[in-house]
Amino acid sequence: MEMAHPPTLRKPGTGKTFGIVGDVVRILVTGDETEGKFATFETTVPPHCGPPLHTHSREQESFFVLEG
């Protein structure tokens, strides 16, 4: 199977970063880079913070906790 897009390579600590609901989010791979199949974000969440309870009607969401 041929890839339509070349692999996305980012050096550690690079990528667009923004703040939302007290968290720091770094975009690792965008939907545009994966033909809309997925996006990957690195999020730093302070203790007792994080997004409010919510649901997604079109997306699936998963988490991989590194520490804490």
mmCIF file as Biopython writes it, N, C-alpha, C and O atoms, coordinates in Angstrom:
data_model
#
loop_
_atom_site.group_PDB
_atom_site.id
_atom_site.type_symbol
_atom_site.label_atom_id
_atom_site.label_alt_id
_atom_site.label_comp_id
_atom_site.label_asym_id
_atom_site.label_entity_id
_atom_site.label_seq_id
_atom_site.pdbx_PDB_ins_code
_atom_site.Cartn_x
_atom_site.Cartn_y
_atom_site.Cartn_z
_atom_site.occupancy
_atom_site.B_iso_or_equiv
_atom_site.auth_seq_id
_atom_site.auth_asym_id
_atom_site.pdbx_PDB_model_num
ATOM 1   N N  . MET A ? 1  ? 0.842   -1.169 0.000  1.0 0.0 1  A 1 
ATOM 2   C CA . MET A ? 1  ? 0.000   0.000  0.000  1.0 0.0 1  A 1 
ATOM 3   C C  . MET A ? 1  ? 0.894   1.241  0.000  1.0 0.0 1  A 1 
ATOM 4   O O  . MET A ? 1  ? 1.796   1.359  0.829  1.0 0.0 1  A 1 
ATOM 5   N N  . GLU A ? 2  ? 0.650   2.135  -0.901 1.0 0.0 2  A 1 
ATOM 6   C CA . GLU A ? 2  ? 1.436   3.358  -1.004 1.0 0.0 2  A 1 
ATOM 7   C C  . GLU A ? 2  ? 0.856   4.446  -0.106 1.0 0.0 2  A 1 
ATOM 8   O O  . GLU A ? 2  ? -0.360  4.628  -0.057 1.0 0.0 2  A 1 
ATOM 9   N N  . MET A ? 3  ? 1.719   5.171  0.605  1.0 0.0 3  A 1 
ATOM 10  C CA . MET A ? 3  ? 1.264   6.268  1.461  1.0 0.0 3  A 1 
ATOM 11  C C  . MET A ? 3  ? 1.059   7.517  0.617  1.0 0.0 3  A 1 
ATOM 12  O O  . MET A ? 3  ? 1.886   7.857  -0.230 1.0 0.0 3  A 1 
ATOM 13  N N  . ALA A ? 4  ? -0.067  8.199  0.865  1.0 0.0 4  A 1 
ATOM 14  C CA . ALA A ? 4  ? -0.335  9.446  0.160  1.0 0.0 4  A 1 
ATOM 15  C C  . ALA A ? 4  ? 0.511   10.583 0.729  1.0 0.0 4  A 1 
ATOM 16  O O  . ALA A ? 4  ? 0.858   11.526 0.018  1.0 0.0 4  A 1 
ATOM 17  N N  . HIS A ? 5  ? 0.837   10.484 2.017  1.0 0.0 5  A 1 
ATOM 18  C CA . HIS A ? 5  ? 1.642   11.512 2.680  1.0 0.0 5  A 1 
ATOM 19  C C  . HIS A ? 5  ? 2.932   10.878 3.185  1.0 0.0 5  A 1 
ATOM 20  O O  . HIS A ? 5  ? 2.926   9.723  3.612  1.0 0.0 5  A 1 
ATOM 21  N N  . PRO A ? 6  ? 4.029   11.613 3.143  1.0 0.0 6  A 1 
ATOM 22  C CA . PRO A ? 6  ? 5.247   11.085 3.757  1.0 0.0 6  A 1 
ATOM 23  C C  . PRO A ? 6  ? 5.080   11.048 5.275  1.0 0.0 6  A 1 
ATOM 24  O O  . PRO A ? 6  ? 4.215   11.746 5.804  1.0 0.0 6  A 1 
ATOM 25  N N  . PRO A ? 7  ? 5.875   10.264 5.985  1.0 0.0 7  A 1 
ATOM 26  C CA . PRO A ? 7  ? 5.774   10.229 7.447  1.0 0.0 7  A 1 
ATOM 27  C C  . PRO A ? 7  ? 5.999   11.621 8.039  1.0 0.0 7  A 1 
ATOM 28  O O  . PRO A ? 7  ? 6.760   12.426 7.500  1.0 0.0 7  A 1 
ATOM 29  N N  . THR A ? 8  ? 5.329   11.883 9.144  1.0 0.0 8  A 1 
ATOM 30  C CA . THR A ? 8  ? 5.524   13.136 9.868  1.0 0.0 8  A 1 
ATOM 31  C C  . THR A ? 8  ? 6.578   12.903 10.940 1.0 0.0 8  A 1 
ATOM 32  O O  . THR A ? 8  ? 6.408   12.046 11.808 1.0 0.0 8  A 1 
ATOM 33  N N  . LEU A ? 9  ? 7.663   13.660 10.883 1.0 0.0 9  A 1 
ATOM 34  C CA . LEU A ? 9  ? 8.742   13.544 11.858 1.0 0.0 9  A 1 
ATOM 35  C C  . LEU A ? 9  ? 8.902   14.878 12.568 1.0 0.0 9  A 1 
ATOM 36  O O  . LEU A ? 9  ? 9.055   15.917 11.926 1.0 0.0 9  A 1 
ATOM 37  N N  . ARG A ? 10 ? 8.866   14.843 13.893 1.0 0.0 10 A 1 
ATOM 38  C CA . ARG A ? 10 ? 9.087   16.046 14.681 1.0 0.0 10 A 1 
ATOM 39  C C  . ARG A ? 10 ? 10.122  15.739 15.753 1.0 0.0 10 A 1 
ATOM 40  O O  . ARG A ? 10 ? 10.109  14.664 16.354 1.0 0.0 10 A 1 
ATOM 41  N N  . LYS A ? 11 ? 11.004  16.675 15.983 1.0 0.0 11 A 1 
ATOM 42  C CA . LYS A ? 11 ? 11.994  16.526 17.042 1.0 0.0 11 A 1 
ATOM 43  C C  . LYS A ? 11 ? 11.304  16.739 18.389 1.0 0.0 11 A 1 
ATOM 44  O O  . LYS A ? 11 ? 10.312  17.463 18.467 1.0 0.0 11 A 1 
ATOM 45  N N  . PRO A ? 12 ? 11.820  16.112 19.453 1.0 0.0 12 A 1 
ATOM 46  C CA . PRO A ? 12 ? 11.228  16.308 20.777 1.0 0.0 12 A 1 
ATOM 47  C C  . PRO A ? 12 ? 11.123  17.794 21.123 1.0 0.0 12 A 1 
ATOM 48  O O  . PRO A ? 12 ? 12.040  18.572 20.861 1.0 0.0 12 A 1 
ATOM 49  N N  . GLY A ? 13 ? 10.010  18.162 21.703 1.0 0.0 13 A 1 
ATOM 50  C CA . GLY A ? 13 ? 9.798   19.546 22.123 1.0 0.0 13 A 1 
ATOM 51  C C  . GLY A ? 13 ? 9.363   20.483 21.018 1.0 0.0 13 A 1 
ATOM 52  O O  . GLY A ? 13 ? 9.206   21.679 21.261 1.0 0.0 13 A 1 
ATOM 53  N N  . THR A ? 14 ? 9.161   19.975 19.799 1.0 0.0 14 A 1 
ATOM 54  C CA . THR A ? 14 ? 8.714   20.830 18.705 1.0 0.0 14 A 1 
ATOM 55  C C  . THR A ? 14 ? 7.239   20.565 18.414 1.0 0.0 14 A 1 
ATOM 56  O O  . THR A ? 14 ? 6.663   19.606 18.929 1.0 0.0 14 A 1 
ATOM 57  N N  . GLY A ? 15 ? 6.644   21.396 17.609 1.0 0.0 15 A 1 
ATOM 58  C CA . GLY A ? 15 ? 5.224   21.296 17.286 1.0 0.0 15 A 1 
ATOM 59  C C  . GLY A ? 15 ? 4.483   22.455 17.922 1.0 0.0 15 A 1 
ATOM 60  O O  . GLY A ? 15 ? 4.922   23.000 18.935 1.0 0.0 15 A 1 
ATOM 61  N N  . LYS A ? 16 ? 3.375   22.828 17.337 1.0 0.0 16 A 1 
ATOM 62  C CA . LYS A ? 16 ? 2.581   23.943 17.844 1.0 0.0 16 A 1 
ATOM 63  C C  . LYS A ? 16 ? 2.051   23.611 19.241 1.0 0.0 16 A 1 
ATOM 64  O O  . LYS A ? 16 ? 1.520   22.524 19.469 1.0 0.0 16 A 1 
ATOM 65  N N  . THR A ? 17 ? 2.198   24.549 20.165 1.0 0.0 17 A 1 
ATOM 66  C CA . THR A ? 17 ? 1.751   24.389 21.543 1.0 0.0 17 A 1 
ATOM 67  C C  . THR A ? 17 ? 0.746   25.482 21.878 1.0 0.0 17 A 1 
ATOM 68  O O  . THR A ? 17 ? 0.905   26.636 21.480 1.0 0.0 17 A 1 
ATOM 69  N N  . PHE A ? 18 ? -0.302  25.095 22.624 1.0 0.0 18 A 1 
ATOM 70  C CA . PHE A ? 18 ? -1.302  26.066 23.055 1.0 0.0 18 A 1 
ATOM 71  C C  . PHE A ? 18 ? -1.878  25.636 24.394 1.0 0.0 18 A 1 
ATOM 72  O O  . PHE A ? 18 ? -1.733  24.483 24.798 1.0 0.0 18 A 1 
ATOM 73  N N  . GLY A ? 19 ? -2.529  26.562 25.077 1.0 0.0 19 A 1 
ATOM 74  C CA . GLY A ? 19 ? -3.162  26.283 26.354 1.0 0.0 19 A 1 
ATOM 75  C C  . GLY A ? 19 ? -4.671  26.210 26.200 1.0 0.0 19 A 1 
ATOM 76  O O  . GLY A ? 19 ? -5.267  26.991 25.458 1.0 0.0 19 A 1 
ATOM 77  N N  . ILE A ? 20 ? -5.292  25.260 26.912 1.0 0.0 20 A 1 
ATOM 78  C CA . ILE A ? 20 ? -6.747  25.133 26.909 1.0 0.0 20 A 1 
ATOM 79  C C  . ILE A ? 20 ? -7.188  24.543 28.250 1.0 0.0 20 A 1 
ATOM 80  O O  . ILE A ? 20 ? -6.617  23.551 28.703 1.0 0.0 20 A 1 
ATOM 81  N N  . VAL A ? 21 ? -8.163  25.123 28.866 1.0 0.0 21 A 1 
ATOM 82  C CA . VAL A ? 21 ? -8.703  24.754 30.188 1.0 0.0 21 A 1 
ATOM 83  C C  . VAL A ? 21 ? -7.606  24.431 31.205 1.0 0.0 21 A 1 
ATOM 84  O O  . VAL A ? 21 ? -7.748  23.485 31.981 1.0 0.0 21 A 1 
ATOM 85  N N  . GLY A ? 22 ? -6.528  25.193 31.212 1.0 0.0 22 A 1 
ATOM 86  C CA . GLY A ? 22 ? -5.443  25.014 32.173 1.0 0.0 22 A 1 
ATOM 87  C C  . GLY A ? 22 ? -4.393  23.997 31.781 1.0 0.0 22 A 1 
ATOM 88  O O  . GLY A ? 22 ? -3.387  23.851 32.475 1.0 0.0 22 A 1 
ATOM 89  N N  . ASP A ? 23 ? -4.607  23.284 30.673 1.0 0.0 23 A 1 
ATOM 90  C CA . ASP A ? 23 ? -3.652  22.278 30.208 1.0 0.0 23 A 1 
ATOM 91  C C  . ASP A ? 23 ? -2.738  22.886 29.147 1.0 0.0 23 A 1 
ATOM 92  O O  . ASP A ? 23 ? -3.092  23.883 28.517 1.0 0.0 23 A 1 
ATOM 93  N N  . VAL A ? 24 ? -1.566  22.288 28.952 1.0 0.0 24 A 1 
ATOM 94  C CA . VAL A ? 24 ? -0.669  22.673 27.866 1.0 0.0 24 A 1 
ATOM 95  C C  . VAL A ? 24 ? -0.709  21.545 26.835 1.0 0.0 24 A 1 
ATOM 96  O O  . VAL A ? 24 ? -0.411  20.394 27.156 1.0 0.0 24 A 1 
ATOM 97  N N  . VAL A ? 25 ? -1.076  21.876 25.604 1.0 0.0 25 A 1 
ATOM 98  C CA . VAL A ? 25 ? -1.257  20.882 24.542 1.0 0.0 25 A 1 
ATOM 99  C C  . VAL A ? 25 ? -0.242  21.137 23.438 1.0 0.0 25 A 1 
ATOM 100 O O  . VAL A ? 25 ? -0.077  22.269 22.985 1.0 0.0 25 A 1 
ATOM 101 N N  . ARG A ? 26 ? 0.441   20.070 23.005 1.0 0.0 26 A 1 
ATOM 102 C CA . ARG A ? 26 ? 1.368   20.146 21.880 1.0 0.0 26 A 1 
ATOM 103 C C  . ARG A ? 26 ? 0.825   19.221 20.795 1.0 0.0 26 A 1 
ATOM 104 O O  . ARG A ? 26 ? 0.536   18.054 21.058 1.0 0.0 26 A 1 
ATOM 105 N N  . ILE A ? 27 ? 0.684   19.743 19.575 1.0 0.0 27 A 1 
ATOM 106 C CA . ILE A ? 27 ? 0.209   18.938 18.461 1.0 0.0 27 A 1 
ATOM 107 C C  . ILE A ? 27 ? 1.373   18.135 17.907 1.0 0.0 27 A 1 
ATOM 108 O O  . ILE A ? 27 ? 2.380   18.704 17.485 1.0 0.0 27 A 1 
ATOM 109 N N  . LEU A ? 28 ? 1.239   16.814 17.909 1.0 0.0 28 A 1 
ATOM 110 C CA . LEU A ? 28 ? 2.286   15.942 17.383 1.0 0.0 28 A 1 
ATOM 111 C C  . LEU A ? 28 ? 2.007   15.547 15.933 1.0 0.0 28 A 1 
ATOM 112 O O  . LEU A ? 28 ? 2.917   15.544 15.104 1.0 0.0 28 A 1 
ATOM 113 N N  . VAL A ? 29 ? 0.763   15.217 15.628 1.0 0.0 29 A 1 
ATOM 114 C CA . VAL A ? 29 ? 0.351   14.863 14.266 1.0 0.0 29 A 1 
ATOM 115 C C  . VAL A ? 29 ? -1.060  15.393 14.057 1.0 0.0 29 A 1 
ATOM 116 O O  . VAL A ? 29 ? -1.926  15.200 14.911 1.0 0.0 29 A 1 
ATOM 117 N N  . THR A ? 30 ? -1.302  16.057 12.934 1.0 0.0 30 A 1 
ATOM 118 C CA . THR A ? 30 ? -2.616  16.631 12.650 1.0 0.0 30 A 1 
ATOM 119 C C  . THR A ? 30 ? -3.449  15.712 11.766 1.0 0.0 30 A 1 
ATOM 120 O O  . THR A ? 30 ? -2.926  14.799 11.128 1.0 0.0 30 A 1 
ATOM 121 N N  . GLY A ? 31 ? -4.742  15.967 11.741 1.0 0.0 31 A 1 
ATOM 122 C CA . GLY A ? 31 ? -5.625  15.233 10.844 1.0 0.0 31 A 1 
ATOM 123 C C  . GLY A ? 31 ? -5.253  15.438 9.391  1.0 0.0 31 A 1 
ATOM 124 O O  . GLY A ? 31 ? -5.389  14.519 8.583  1.0 0.0 31 A 1 
ATOM 125 N N  . ASP A ? 32 ? -4.787  16.622 9.046  1.0 0.0 32 A 1 
ATOM 126 C CA . ASP A ? 32 ? -4.352  16.879 7.663  1.0 0.0 32 A 1 
ATOM 127 C C  . ASP A ? 32 ? -3.178  15.981 7.275  1.0 0.0 32 A 1 
ATOM 128 O O  . ASP A ? 32 ? -3.050  15.584 6.116  1.0 0.0 32 A 1 
ATOM 129 N N  . GLU A ? 33 ? -2.330  15.665 8.240  1.0 0.0 33 A 1 
ATOM 130 C CA . GLU A ? 33 ? -1.151  14.834 7.968  1.0 0.0 33 A 1 
ATOM 131 C C  . GLU A ? 33 ? -1.488  13.337 7.905  1.0 0.0 33 A 1 
ATOM 132 O O  . GLU A ? 33 ? -0.651  12.534 7.493  1.0 0.0 33 A 1 
ATOM 133 N N  . THR A ? 34 ? -2.708  12.959 8.311  1.0 0.0 34 A 1 
ATOM 134 C CA . THR A ? 34 ? -3.109  11.544 8.323  1.0 0.0 34 A 1 
ATOM 135 C C  . THR A ? 34 ? -4.365  11.301 7.484  1.0 0.0 34 A 1 
ATOM 136 O O  . THR A ? 34 ? -5.072  10.314 7.686  1.0 0.0 34 A 1 
ATOM 137 N N  . GLU A ? 35 ? -4.634  12.199 6.551  1.0 0.0 35 A 1 
ATOM 138 C CA . GLU A ? 35 ? -5.830  12.115 5.704  1.0 0.0 35 A 1 
ATOM 139 C C  . GLU A ? 35 ? -7.105  12.034 6.537  1.0 0.0 35 A 1 
ATOM 140 O O  . GLU A ? 35 ? -8.058  11.354 6.155  1.0 0.0 35 A 1 
ATOM 141 N N  . GLY A ? 36 ? -7.124  12.728 7.674  1.0 0.0 36 A 1 
ATOM 142 C CA . GLY A ? 36 ? -8.298  12.782 8.527  1.0 0.0 36 A 1 
ATOM 143 C C  . GLY A ? 36 ? -8.554  11.545 9.358  1.0 0.0 36 A 1 
ATOM 144 O O  . GLY A ? 36 ? -9.614  11.422 9.972  1.0 0.0 36 A 1 
ATOM 145 N N  . LYS A ? 37 ? -7.606  10.627 9.389  1.0 0.0 37 A 1 
ATOM 146 C CA . LYS A ? 37 ? -7.812  9.374  10.118 1.0 0.0 37 A 1 
ATOM 147 C C  . LYS A ? 37 ? -7.625  9.535  11.630 1.0 0.0 37 A 1 
ATOM 148 O O  . LYS A ? 37 ? -8.334  8.907  12.417 1.0 0.0 37 A 1 
ATOM 149 N N  . PHE A ? 38 ? -6.674  10.372 12.028 1.0 0.0 38 A 1 
ATOM 150 C CA . PHE A ? 38 ? -6.450  10.602 13.454 1.0 0.0 38 A 1 
ATOM 151 C C  . PHE A ? 38 ? -5.571  11.830 13.646 1.0 0.0 38 A 1 
ATOM 152 O O  . PHE A ? 38 ? -4.977  12.339 12.695 1.0 0.0 38 A 1 
ATOM 153 N N  . ALA A ? 39 ? -5.498  12.289 14.868 1.0 0.0 39 A 1 
ATOM 154 C CA . ALA A ? 39 ? -4.573  13.343 15.284 1.0 0.0 39 A 1 
ATOM 155 C C  . ALA A ? 39 ? -4.003  12.897 16.633 1.0 0.0 39 A 1 
ATOM 156 O O  . ALA A ? 39 ? -4.658  12.170 17.379 1.0 0.0 39 A 1 
ATOM 157 N N  . THR A ? 40 ? -2.790  13.332 16.937 1.0 0.0 40 A 1 
ATOM 158 C CA . THR A ? 40 ? -2.150  12.959 18.202 1.0 0.0 40 A 1 
ATOM 159 C C  . THR A ? 40 ? -1.638  14.218 18.888 1.0 0.0 40 A 1 
ATOM 160 O O  . THR A ? 40 ? -0.995  15.068 18.274 1.0 0.0 40 A 1 
ATOM 161 N N  . PHE A ? 41 ? -1.942  14.312 20.180 1.0 0.0 41 A 1 
ATOM 162 C CA . PHE A ? 41 ? -1.557  15.458 20.985 1.0 0.0 41 A 1 
ATOM 163 C C  . PHE A ? 41 ? -0.824  14.979 22.223 1.0 0.0 41 A 1 
ATOM 164 O O  . PHE A ? 41 ? -1.119  13.907 22.752 1.0 0.0 41 A 1 
ATOM 165 N N  . GLU A ? 42 ? 0.127   15.769 22.682 1.0 0.0 42 A 1 
ATOM 166 C CA . GLU A ? 42 ? 0.782   15.558 23.972 1.0 0.0 42 A 1 
ATOM 167 C C  . GLU A ? 42 ? 0.219   16.623 24.903 1.0 0.0 42 A 1 
ATOM 168 O O  . GLU A ? 42 ? 0.268   17.812 24.590 1.0 0.0 42 A 1 
ATOM 169 N N  . THR A ? 43 ? -0.312  16.203 26.039 1.0 0.0 43 A 1 
ATOM 170 C CA . THR A ? 43 ? -0.952  17.150 26.953 1.0 0.0 43 A 1 
ATOM 171 C C  . THR A ? 43 ? -0.334  17.045 28.335 1.0 0.0 43 A 1 
ATOM 172 O O  . THR A ? 43 ? -0.192  15.949 28.877 1.0 0.0 43 A 1 
ATOM 173 N N  . THR A ? 44 ? 0.034   18.189 28.906 1.0 0.0 44 A 1 
ATOM 174 C CA . THR A ? 44 ? 0.503   18.254 30.284 1.0 0.0 44 A 1 
ATOM 175 C C  . THR A ? 44 ? -0.635  18.824 31.117 1.0 0.0 44 A 1 
ATOM 176 O O  . THR A ? 44 ? -1.078  19.951 30.894 1.0 0.0 44 A 1 
ATOM 177 N N  . VAL A ? 45 ? -1.101  18.035 32.078 1.0 0.0 45 A 1 
ATOM 178 C CA . VAL A ? 45 ? -2.266  18.408 32.887 1.0 0.0 45 A 1 
ATOM 179 C C  . VAL A ? 45 ? -1.833  18.577 34.339 1.0 0.0 45 A 1 
ATOM 180 O O  . VAL A ? 45 ? -1.353  17.622 34.949 1.0 0.0 45 A 1 
ATOM 181 N N  . PRO A ? 46 ? -1.993  19.778 34.906 1.0 0.0 46 A 1 
ATOM 182 C CA . PRO A ? 46 ? -1.650  19.971 36.318 1.0 0.0 46 A 1 
ATOM 183 C C  . PRO A ? 46 ? -2.573  19.136 37.212 1.0 0.0 46 A 1 
ATOM 184 O O  . PRO A ? 46 ? -3.673  18.771 36.796 1.0 0.0 46 A 1 
ATOM 185 N N  . PRO A ? 47 ? -2.129  18.831 38.442 1.0 0.0 47 A 1 
ATOM 186 C CA . PRO A ? 47 ? -2.978  18.071 39.372 1.0 0.0 47 A 1 
ATOM 187 C C  . PRO A ? 47 ? -4.357  18.719 39.524 1.0 0.0 47 A 1 
ATOM 188 O O  . PRO A ? 47 ? -4.478  19.942 39.591 1.0 0.0 47 A 1 
ATOM 189 N N  . HIS A ? 48 ? -5.373  17.890 39.576 1.0 0.0 48 A 1 
ATOM 190 C CA . HIS A ? 48 ? -6.769  18.304 39.784 1.0 0.0 48 A 1 
ATOM 191 C C  . HIS A ? 48 ? -7.307  19.176 38.661 1.0 0.0 48 A 1 
ATOM 192 O O  . HIS A ? 48 ? -8.267  19.920 38.861 1.0 0.0 48 A 1 
ATOM 193 N N  . CYS A ? 49 ? -6.704  19.094 37.490 1.0 0.0 49 A 1 
ATOM 194 C CA . CYS A ? 49 ? -7.183  19.866 36.333 1.0 0.0 49 A 1 
ATOM 195 C C  . CYS A ? 49 ? -7.556  18.899 35.219 1.0 0.0 49 A 1 
ATOM 196 O O  . CYS A ? 49 ? -7.730  17.704 35.459 1.0 0.0 49 A 1 
ATOM 197 N N  . GLY A ? 50 ? -7.675  19.398 34.043 1.0 0.0 50 A 1 
ATOM 198 C CA . GLY A ? 50 ? -8.051  18.588 32.890 1.0 0.0 50 A 1 
ATOM 199 C C  . GLY A ? 50 ? -9.378  19.042 32.332 1.0 0.0 50 A 1 
ATOM 200 O O  . GLY A ? 50 ? -10.027 19.921 32.899 1.0 0.0 50 A 1 
ATOM 201 N N  . PRO A ? 51 ? -9.788  18.451 31.224 1.0 0.0 51 A 1 
ATOM 202 C CA . PRO A ? 51 ? -11.027 18.885 30.598 1.0 0.0 51 A 1 
ATOM 203 C C  . PRO A ? 51 ? -12.243 18.518 31.444 1.0 0.0 51 A 1 
ATOM 204 O O  . PRO A ? 51 ? -12.204 17.552 32.206 1.0 0.0 51 A 1 
ATOM 205 N N  . PRO A ? 52 ? -13.303 19.273 31.313 1.0 0.0 52 A 1 
ATOM 206 C CA . PRO A ? 52 ? -14.532 18.919 32.027 1.0 0.0 52 A 1 
ATOM 207 C C  . PRO A ? 52 ? -15.146 17.663 31.406 1.0 0.0 52 A 1 
ATOM 208 O O  . PRO A ? 52 ? -14.791 17.279 30.291 1.0 0.0 52 A 1 
ATOM 209 N N  . LEU A ? 53 ? -16.055 17.034 32.123 1.0 0.0 53 A 1 
ATOM 210 C CA . LEU A ? 53 ? -16.774 15.880 31.609 1.0 0.0 53 A 1 
ATOM 211 C C  . LEU A ? 53 ? -17.436 16.256 30.293 1.0 0.0 53 A 1 
ATOM 212 O O  . LEU A ? 53 ? -18.121 17.275 30.209 1.0 0.0 53 A 1 
ATOM 213 N N  . HIS A ? 54 ? -17.233 15.429 29.254 1.0 0.0 54 A 1 
ATOM 214 C CA . HIS A ? 54 ? -17.793 15.733 27.943 1.0 0.0 54 A 1 
ATOM 215 C C  . HIS A ? 54 ? -17.917 14.456 27.123 1.0 0.0 54 A 1 
ATOM 216 O O  . HIS A ? 54 ? -17.389 13.411 27.503 1.0 0.0 54 A 1 
ATOM 217 N N  . THR A ? 55 ? -18.613 14.545 26.007 1.0 0.0 55 A 1 
ATOM 218 C CA . THR A ? 55 ? -18.744 13.423 25.077 1.0 0.0 55 A 1 
ATOM 219 C C  . THR A ? 55 ? -18.371 13.890 23.678 1.0 0.0 55 A 1 
ATOM 220 O O  . THR A ? 55 ? -18.358 15.087 23.388 1.0 0.0 55 A 1 
ATOM 221 N N  . HIS A ? 56 ? -18.068 12.925 22.818 1.0 0.0 56 A 1 
ATOM 222 C CA . HIS A ? 56 ? -17.774 13.202 21.413 1.0 0.0 56 A 1 
ATOM 223 C C  . HIS A ? 56 ? -18.804 12.460 20.571 1.0 0.0 56 A 1 
ATOM 224 O O  . HIS A ? 56 ? -19.048 11.275 20.797 1.0 0.0 56 A 1 
ATOM 225 N N  . SER A ? 57 ? -19.401 13.132 19.618 1.0 0.0 57 A 1 
ATOM 226 C CA . SER A ? 57 ? -20.403 12.487 18.772 1.0 0.0 57 A 1 
ATOM 227 C C  . SER A ? 57 ? -19.790 11.889 17.509 1.0 0.0 57 A 1 
ATOM 228 O O  . SER A ? 57 ? -20.389 11.000 16.904 1.0 0.0 57 A 1 
ATOM 229 N N  . ARG A ? 58 ? -18.607 12.356 17.097 1.0 0.0 58 A 1 
ATOM 230 C CA . ARG A ? 58 ? -17.997 11.872 15.859 1.0 0.0 58 A 1 
ATOM 231 C C  . ARG A ? 58 ? -16.600 11.304 16.047 1.0 0.0 58 A 1 
ATOM 232 O O  . ARG A ? 58 ? -16.097 10.623 15.153 1.0 0.0 58 A 1 
ATOM 233 N N  . GLU A ? 59 ? -15.966 11.558 17.166 1.0 0.0 59 A 1 
ATOM 234 C CA . GLU A ? 59 ? -14.578 11.172 17.367 1.0 0.0 59 A 1 
ATOM 235 C C  . GLU A ? 59 ? -14.474 10.126 18.466 1.0 0.0 59 A 1 
ATOM 236 O O  . GLU A ? 59 ? -15.370 9.988  19.299 1.0 0.0 59 A 1 
ATOM 237 N N  . GLN A ? 60 ? -13.376 9.397  18.458 1.0 0.0 60 A 1 
ATOM 238 C CA . GLN A ? 60 ? -13.008 8.529  19.560 1.0 0.0 60 A 1 
ATOM 239 C C  . GLN A ? 60 ? -11.799 9.148  20.236 1.0 0.0 60 A 1 
ATOM 240 O O  . GLN A ? 60 ? -10.988 9.814  19.593 1.0 0.0 60 A 1 
ATOM 241 N N  . GLU A ? 61 ? -11.683 8.925  21.529 1.0 0.0 61 A 1 
ATOM 242 C CA . GLU A ? 61 ? -10.604 9.535  22.289 1.0 0.0 61 A 1 
ATOM 243 C C  . GLU A ? 61 ? -9.959  8.468  23.166 1.0 0.0 61 A 1 
ATOM 244 O O  . GLU A ? 61 ? -10.651 7.638  23.757 1.0 0.0 61 A 1 
ATOM 245 N N  . SER A ? 62 ? -8.646  8.493  23.245 1.0 0.0 62 A 1 
ATOM 246 C CA . SER A ? 62 ? -7.935  7.563  24.128 1.0 0.0 62 A 1 
ATOM 247 C C  . SER A ? 62 ? -6.805  8.312  24.816 1.0 0.0 62 A 1 
ATOM 248 O O  . SER A ? 62 ? -6.401  9.390  24.379 1.0 0.0 62 A 1 
ATOM 249 N N  . PHE A ? 63 ? -6.301  7.728  25.897 1.0 0.0 63 A 1 
ATOM 250 C CA . PHE A ? 63 ? -5.241  8.358  26.686 1.0 0.0 63 A 1 
ATOM 251 C C  . PHE A ? 63 ? -4.146  7.353  26.975 1.0 0.0 63 A 1 
ATOM 252 O O  . PHE A ? 63 ? -4.404  6.160  27.132 1.0 0.0 63 A 1 
ATOM 253 N N  . PHE A ? 64 ? -2.935  7.845  27.042 1.0 0.0 64 A 1 
ATOM 254 C CA . PHE A ? 64 ? -1.778  7.064  27.457 1.0 0.0 64 A 1 
ATOM 255 C C  . PHE A ? 64 ? -1.093  7.899  28.532 1.0 0.0 64 A 1 
ATOM 256 O O  . PHE A ? 64 ? -0.488  8.928  28.231 1.0 0.0 64 A 1 
ATOM 257 N N  . VAL A ? 65 ? -1.188  7.460  29.785 1.0 0.0 65 A 1 
ATOM 258 C CA . VAL A ? 65 ? -0.652  8.233  30.911 1.0 0.0 65 A 1 
ATOM 259 C C  . VAL A ? 65 ? 0.804   7.834  31.137 1.0 0.0 65 A 1 
ATOM 260 O O  . VAL A ? 65 ? 1.115   6.656  31.315 1.0 0.0 65 A 1 
ATOM 261 N N  . LEU A ? 66 ? 1.689   8.825  31.127 1.0 0.0 66 A 1 
ATOM 262 C CA . LEU A ? 66 ? 3.106   8.562  31.311 1.0 0.0 66 A 1 
ATOM 263 C C  . LEU A ? 66 ? 3.525   8.606  32.779 1.0 0.0 66 A 1 
ATOM 264 O O  . LEU A ? 66 ? 4.414   7.866  33.200 1.0 0.0 66 A 1 
ATOM 265 N N  . GLU A ? 67 ? 2.884   9.475  33.548 1.0 0.0 67 A 1 
ATOM 266 C CA . GLU A ? 67 ? 3.177   9.545  34.981 1.0 0.0 67 A 1 
ATOM 267 C C  . GLU A ? 67 ? 2.059   10.281 35.685 1.0 0.0 67 A 1 
ATOM 268 O O  . GLU A ? 67 ? 1.274   10.997 35.063 1.0 0.0 67 A 1 
ATOM 269 N N  . GLY A ? 68 ? 2.000   10.093 37.000 1.0 0.0 68 A 1 
ATOM 270 C CA . GLY A ? 68 ? 1.004   10.834 37.788 1.0 0.0 68 A 1 
ATOM 271 C C  . GLY A ? 68 ? -0.181  10.010 38.186 1.0 0.0 68 A 1 
ATOM 272 O O  . GLY A ? 68 ? -1.088  10.512 38.848 1.0 0.0 68 A 1 
#
